[in-house]
Structures are given as structure tokens and as C-alpha cells.
Amino acid sequence: MSKTITIGNKGKGVRSDCSVTLEITESGGIQLQIDSKVKAIYGKQIEKLSLDILAFYDLKNVSLLVEDSGALPFVHAARLEAAIRKITGSEKEYLLPFLDNNKYQTPRDKNRISRLYLPGNTPSLMINAGIHTPDGIILDLEDAVAPDKKYEASFLVRNALRNLDFYGCERMVRINQVPRGLDDLDFIVPQNVNLLLVPKCESADQIRQVNERIESIKKRHNIQGNIWLMPIIESALGVLRSFEIATAAPNVVSLAIGLEDYTADLGVRRTLEGNESFFARTQIVNACRAAGIQAIDSVFSDVADMDGLKENVKRSKSLGFDGMGCIHPRQIKVIHDSFAPEVEEIEKAKKIVNAFMEATEKGLGVVSLGTKMIDPPVVKRAQHTIDMAIKTGKLNINWRAEENVN
């Protein structure tokens, strides 16, 4: 094995990251060189952290070059630890203190209207993602990370879960495809991750494998609390087995569909109209409704086309999806606004729910609104509209009490 290794990113356009070049030497002590534009301000902190990590791994003779472009400590620590463990084979973990803000759990039925994908090896995109208020932030270890960068990305995502402020967003990670993704869990599960996305899922057995590894890690680390799963359906086989996957385990809270891989599997081109994926999308929605979980639509890849995104969300909503992924913060508001019920829908739903509740309070077996009878499915649909209006901030949770007062 080589005694010299470089980990991280550097060069023009790289921000909030660093590159470390580590060489294990026979003698000469610790030779540390720091190349940073902010060395005058943060040089001492970078030096101390580097020396602390080297001491933690009992490295006494090394040459270390740190090329810094404004990396936060959790990034610097991830890069150097990855280099040390890659070159020495050590399994010891160097962990900075866990940020108290990241110790929250999320409920099974949490809002998942928007989920923002972030490449797992690009810290500059992670740092302030939470201020855009998506329902969830996905740190991606799969497609967004080059194969030769996946090892170092595991350390960065682990440290981000511990030390990055997510501003209350659901903290998600997309692992690699099973079985490779099972090894990602050793980095992720102990860090109070809220939800794991399981890509290219084609069977319930893959979910069982993930849960078996999760339970083993939780037992080893004495971890309590739930870790939710969101399998991503990305093939014809996955679509046909969607109900099997949706009911594979109690911690499966939603299914997502990935249309880029799905259309590639079919051998067709993905279009804006989406006729080629209509069957798959309706199959996913029906599987989710039958299983009592959320249905999540694919991302819209043109980040500049807000009108196209809005139309896409309307189609998604009309099929019964509960949310969709996004790849740029500017998409979040459009997704939230477009999934939210319109004023006319809310007012009609309020009248139906009010009529149902008044009839129930009076012990009436028949519910009517004006001259029309209201069937249970109509009430159920109206209640869903009310719930969505509350979730998206279009309606106060105490709306009925306020109407009675007025």
C-alpha cells in the first residue's frame, strides 16, 4: 500500500473545503504545511485540529500538507481522518462533539413535500441548506458522488450529520445501492439520521437486509429511536413489486420514484408530459395508498424552468403524490405552493368537513350539504385537503374553532 495519499478537493471554484496530502515517514517527526487564504485568521485552529487528529491516531512521523479553501472544522476533520484511515487501515473514529441541535427525531407522518438533494462530497452546498426550509435535506452518497470519492464522502456525511445545523429539517441520507450501501450504514446510523433513502430498490429482501444491518448497529451503539426508510423505485421490476416493497417493514414510510433510471430501464426518453412513466407513477401511488404510506414523485431536472416545474407539480398532485424531490433551493417554494390546496379547494373542503362534524355531533346517520348528500369518500378527500392546507401553512390548525367564534 502506498504511504502517500491525497483526500479532498482543491483548485479554482472550490469553496468551504480542503485537500490533505498525507505521507507516513520513517522519521523526522511531524512536518505540517498549511496553505490557506485565511491562514492569518484561522491558521492556529487548523494547526491544532490537525495535530490533535494525528495524536489521536498516534502518528509521530508524517508529512502533512493542508490546502484549505475555507473548510469548517468538521470538513477538515473528515478529510484528514479519511486519509489516515485509508493509509493505515485503522478503524478508530475521530469524532467532534455532537451538535445538540441535531438530536431530534421525526414522526412517521412528517411532511415530506420537498426534499433537497445535496452531493455528499461537496460541503459548500451543505452548509446553509437548512435556511431554505425544505422538509428534508438529503446528503447523497450514491449518484451524486464519483465512485473514487465515495470512501471520503462517507466521513464527510457522517460529520455533517453530527456537526452541521440542519435548522430542523428532516436529516436524510441516500445510501448506495444494496449490497454496497450496507457498508454506508456503519457511518450513518450512529449519527441520529432520521431517514434513509434506499436507491434502485427491487425487492422486500433488500429492505430486510438494510434493517438487519441497522438493528445490528443500533444494538452495538445502544441507539434508541426510529430510522425511517424511503425506498426509491427506479426499474420496471421495482415498479411491479412496489406494494411488496411498501409493506416490507414498519419503518418504510414512503416510496419515491426515480424517473431518470426508470425511463433508462425502459429504453425510452423522459419527456415533460410524462406519458412514458404514467403507469409507473400511478402504480407507486396506488401501492403507497394501499400500504398507508407517502408517495413521493421524482425530481424535475431543469432548475431554470419554474413554469415547467409548476406544471409538473400539478400533474404530480393530480396523480396523488404527496411530494417530490428537488435539486436546487429555488425549486422548494414552487413545490410547496403548487402542492398546497387552492383557496377554492380549501373553502369547499371546510364546508364538507363542517357538515360532517355537525351531523356526527347531532348523531345523524346522513350527511348533507345544501341539497346534496355527502358520501364518506367525499369527506375523506375533503379532510385530506384540510390536512394539506394546514401542513403547507394555508390554514390554521384551529380553523374550526375560529369559525365558530366568528
ZAMARGU-4260 file (C-alpha; in steps of 0.2 Angstrom, whole numbers, plus 5000, padded with zeros to 4 digits):
<rodrens>
0) 5000/5000/5000 | 5006/5017/4996 | 5012/5028/5010 | 5006/5044/5002 | 4988/5049/4999
5) 4978/5064/4995 | 4960/5066/5000 | 4948/5081/4997 | 4945/5094/4985 | 4955/5109/4979
10) 4958/5121/4965 | 4948/5135/4956 | 4930/5136/4961 | 4931/5125/4977 | 4924/5133/4992
15) 4922/5128/5011 | 4933/5113/5008 | 4951/5107/5009 | 4963/5094/5002 | 4975/5085/5013
20) 4991/5076/5007 | 4997/5064/5020 | 5014/5054/5019 | 5019/5042/5033 | 5038/5044/5035
25) 5051/5033/5044 | 5057/5048/5055 | 5058/5067/5055 | 5043/5070/5067 | 5028/5080/5061
30) 5030/5091/5046 | 5015/5102/5044 | 5012/5114/5030 | 4996/5124/5029 | 4991/5133/5013
35) 4976/5144/5016 | 4969/5161/5011 | 4963/5163/5029 | 4978/5157/5037 | 4981/5173/5046
40) 4964/5171/5055 | 4962/5153/5056 | 4979/5145/5054 | 4982/5141/5073 | 4965/5132/5073
45) 4969/5122/5058 | 4986/5118/5065 | 4979/5112/5082 | 4965/5102/5074 | 4977/5093/5063
50) 4989/5089/5077 | 4975/5083/5088 | 4970/5071/5075 | 4987/5065/5071 | 4990/5062/5090
55) 4973/5053/5091 | 4980/5040/5078 | 4997/5040/5087 | 5006/5046/5071 | 5023/5054/5076
60) 5032/5054/5059 | 5022/5061/5045 | 5022/5075/5032 | 5005/5084/5030 | 5000/5097/5018
65) 4983/5105/5021 | 4977/5116/5006 | 4962/5125/5013 | 4948/5135/5005 | 4938/5140/5020
70) 4934/5122/5027 | 4924/5121/5043 | 4932/5110/5056 | 4920/5096/5053 | 4926/5096/5035
75) 4944/5097/5039 | 4942/5083/5052 | 4933/5072/5039 | 4946/5074/5026 | 4961/5071/5037
80) 4953/5056/5046 | 4949/5048/5029 | 4967/5050/5023 | 4974/5042/5039 | 4962/5028/5040
85) 4964/5024/5021 | 4983/5024/5023 | 4984/5015/5040 | 4969/5004/5040 | 4964/5010/5057
90) 4946/5008/5062 | 4946/5021/5076 | 4934/5036/5073 | 4939/5054/5077 | 4923/5062/5081
95) 4920/5081/5085 | 4906/5084/5099 | 4888/5081/5093 | 4879/5097/5090 | 4864/5097/5102
100) 4853/5105/5088 | 4854/5088/5078 | 4847/5076/5092 | 4829/5077/5087 | 4818/5063/5080
105) 4805/5065/5066 | 4787/5057/5066 | 4782/5044/5054 | 4770/5055/5045 | 4781/5070/5044
110) 4778/5082/5030 | 4789/5077/5015 | 4783/5088/5002 | 4800/5094/4997 | 4817/5085/4999
115) 4833/5094/4994 | 4847/5083/4986 | 4864/5088/4991 | 4880/5079/4984 | 4888/5070/4999
120) 4906/5076/4995 | 4903/5094/4992 | 4902/5104/5009 | 4899/5121/5001 | 4882/5115/4996
125) 4878/5108/5013 | 4882/5122/5025 | 4867/5133/5024 | 4855/5122/5015 | 4843/5122/5030
130) 4839/5140/5029 | 4829/5137/5013 | 4817/5127/5024 | 4814/5111/5013 | 4805/5097/5023
135) 4820/5086/5021 | 4839/5088/5017 | 4846/5073/5008 | 4865/5070/5009 | 4868/5059/4994
140) 4881/5045/4994 | 4875/5037/4978 | 4874/5045/4961 | 4880/5062/4966 | 4897/5056/4971
145) 4910/5049/4959 | 4915/5031/4963 | 4933/5035/4968 | 4926/5048/4980 | 4913/5038/4989
150) 4925/5032/5003 | 4930/5050/5008 | 4912/5056/5006 | 4906/5044/5020 | 4917/5053/5033
155) 4910/5070/5027 | 4892/5065/5028 | 4895/5057/5045 | 4902/5073/5051 | 4889/5084/5043
160) 4875/5074/5052 | 4885/5077/5069 | 4891/5095/5067 | 4881/5104/5054 | 4865/5114/5058
165) 4850/5107/5048 | 4838/5120/5055 | 4825/5107/5060 | 4824/5099/5043 | 4822/5080/5042
170) 4840/5074/5041 | 4841/5061/5027 | 4855/5051/5018 | 4854/5042/5001 | 4865/5027/5003
175) 4872/5017/4989 | 4863/5003/4981 | 4862/4987/4991 | 4873/4977/4995 | 4886/4991/4994
180) 4875/5003/5003 | 4875/4992/5019 | 4893/4997/5022 | 4887/5015/5022 | 4876/5012/5037
185) 4891/5010/5049 | 4895/5028/5046 | 4877/5034/5046 | 4866/5025/5058 | 4875/5030/5074
190) 4873/5049/5070 | 4854/5051/5073 | 4850/5051/5055 | 4831/5052/5053 | 4828/5044/5036
195) 4837/5033/5024 | 4834/5033/5005 | 4837/5015/4998 | 4840/5018/4979 | 4836/5006/4965
200) 4826/4995/4977 | 4818/4980/4968 | 4813/4968/4982 | 4807/4967/5000 | 4823/4957/5004
205) 4834/4972/5001 | 4824/4982/5014 | 4826/4967/5026 | 4845/4967/5023 | 4845/4986/5027
210) 4835/4984/5043 | 4845/4969/5049 | 4861/4980/5047 | 4853/4995/5056 | 4847/4984/5070
215) 4864/4977/5072 | 4872/4994/5073 | 4859/5001/5085 | 4862/4987/5097 | 4881/4989/5096
220) 4880/5008/5100 | 4864/5007/5111 | 4854/5018/5100 | 4836/5021/5103 | 4823/5029/5091
225) 4817/5025/5074 | 4826/5027/5057 | 4813/5028/5043 | 4816/5021/5026 | 4811/5028/5009
230) 4815/5015/4995 | 4817/5023/4978 | 4809/5013/4964 | 4819/5015/4948 | 4816/5000/4937
235) 4802/4990/4929 | 4804/4976/4941 | 4804/4988/4956 | 4788/4996/4950 | 4779/4979/4948
240) 4785/4974/4966 | 4781/4991/4973 | 4767/4985/4985 | 4779/4971/4992 | 4792/4984/4995
245) 4780/4997/5003 | 4774/4984/5016 | 4792/4976/5018 | 4794/4983/5036 | 4785/4995/5048
250) 4799/5009/5046 | 4795/5011/5027 | 4786/5027/5027 | 4786/5032/5009 | 4791/5026/4991
255) 4799/5038/4979 | 4801/5035/4961 | 4817/5039/4951 | 4812/5043/4933 | 4829/5045/4925
260) 4834/5027/4929 | 4816/5021/4926 | 4815/5028/4909 | 4833/5022/4905 | 4827/5004/4911
265) 4813/5005/4899 | 4824/5011/4885 | 4813/5027/4882 | 4816/5046/4883 | 4809/5055/4898
270) 4798/5069/4892 | 4790/5084/4900 | 4772/5077/4898 | 4777/5060/4906 | 4766/5048/4896
275) 4780/5036/4896 | 4780/5035/4916 | 4761/5037/4919 | 4759/5018/4923 | 4774/5018/4935
280) 4769/5034/4944 | 4751/5028/4946 | 4757/5011/4952 | 4768/5019/4965 | 4754/5030/4971
285) 4742/5015/4972 | 4755/5004/4981 | 4758/5018/4994 | 4739/5022/4997 | 4736/5003/4999
290) 4751/5002/5012 | 4746/5018/5021 | 4762/5027/5017 | 4768/5043/5007 | 4770/5043/4988
295) 4785/5054/4983 | 4787/5059/4964 | 4804/5061/4955 | 4814/5077/4954 | 4812/5090/4940
300) 4829/5092/4932 | 4828/5109/4924 | 4832/5121/4938 | 4829/5136/4927 | 4811/5132/4921
305) 4800/5137/4936 | 4784/5137/4925 | 4788/5119/4919 | 4791/5114/4937 | 4774/5121/4942
310) 4765/5112/4929 | 4775/5096/4933 | 4770/5098/4952 | 4751/5100/4947 | 4752/5084/4937
315) 4761/5075/4951 | 4747/5081/4963 | 4733/5076/4952 | 4740/5058/4952 | 4740/5058/4971
320) 4758/5061/4975 | 4762/5069/4992 | 4778/5077/4987 | 4794/5077/4976 | 4812/5079/4977
325) 4822/5095/4971 | 4839/5098/4966 | 4840/5117/4969 | 4834/5128/4983 | 4824/5139/4971
330) 4813/5124/4967 | 4807/5122/4985 | 4794/5137/4986 | 4786/5132/4969 | 4784/5114/4975
335) 4777/5119/4992 | 4765/5132/4984 | 4760/5120/4970 | 4756/5105/4981 | 4746/5116/4993
340) 4727/5117/4990 | 4720/5132/4982 | 4708/5144/4991 | 4693/5137/4982 | 4698/5119/4987
345) 4700/5124/5005 | 4684/5133/5006 | 4674/5118/4999 | 4683/5106/5010 | 4679/5116/5025
350) 4661/5116/5021 | 4661/5097/5019 | 4671/5094/5035 | 4660/5106/5045 | 4644/5097/5038
355) 4651/5080/5043 | 4656/5085/5060 | 4640/5094/5064 | 4630/5079/5058 | 4641/5067/5069
360) 4639/5079/5084 | 4620/5078/5082 | 4620/5059/5079 | 4613/5060/5062 | 4616/5045/5050
365) 4615/5055/5034 | 4627/5070/5030 | 4621/5083/5018 | 4627/5100/5011 | 4613/5110/5005
370) 4603/5098/4994 | 4617/5086/4991 | 4621/5070/5001 | 4640/5068/5006 | 4647/5051/5005
375) 4661/5045/5016 | 4674/5046/5002 | 4670/5064/4998 | 4673/5068/5017 | 4689/5058/5017
380) 4695/5068/5002 | 4690/5085/5010 | 4699/5080/5026 | 4715/5077/5016 | 4713/5094/5008
385) 4711/5102/5025 | 4727/5092/5031 | 4737/5098/5016 | 4731/5116/5019 | 4737/5115/5037
390) 4754/5107/5033 | 4758/5120/5019 | 4753/5135/5030 | 4737/5139/5021 | 4725/5135/5035
395) 4727/5137/5054 | 4726/5121/5064 | 4712/5128/5074 | 4702/5134/5059 | 4685/5126/5065
400) 4686/5134/5082 | 4690/5151/5074 | 4675/5149/5063 | 4663/5145/5077 | 4669/5161/5086
405) 4666/5171/5071
</rodrens>
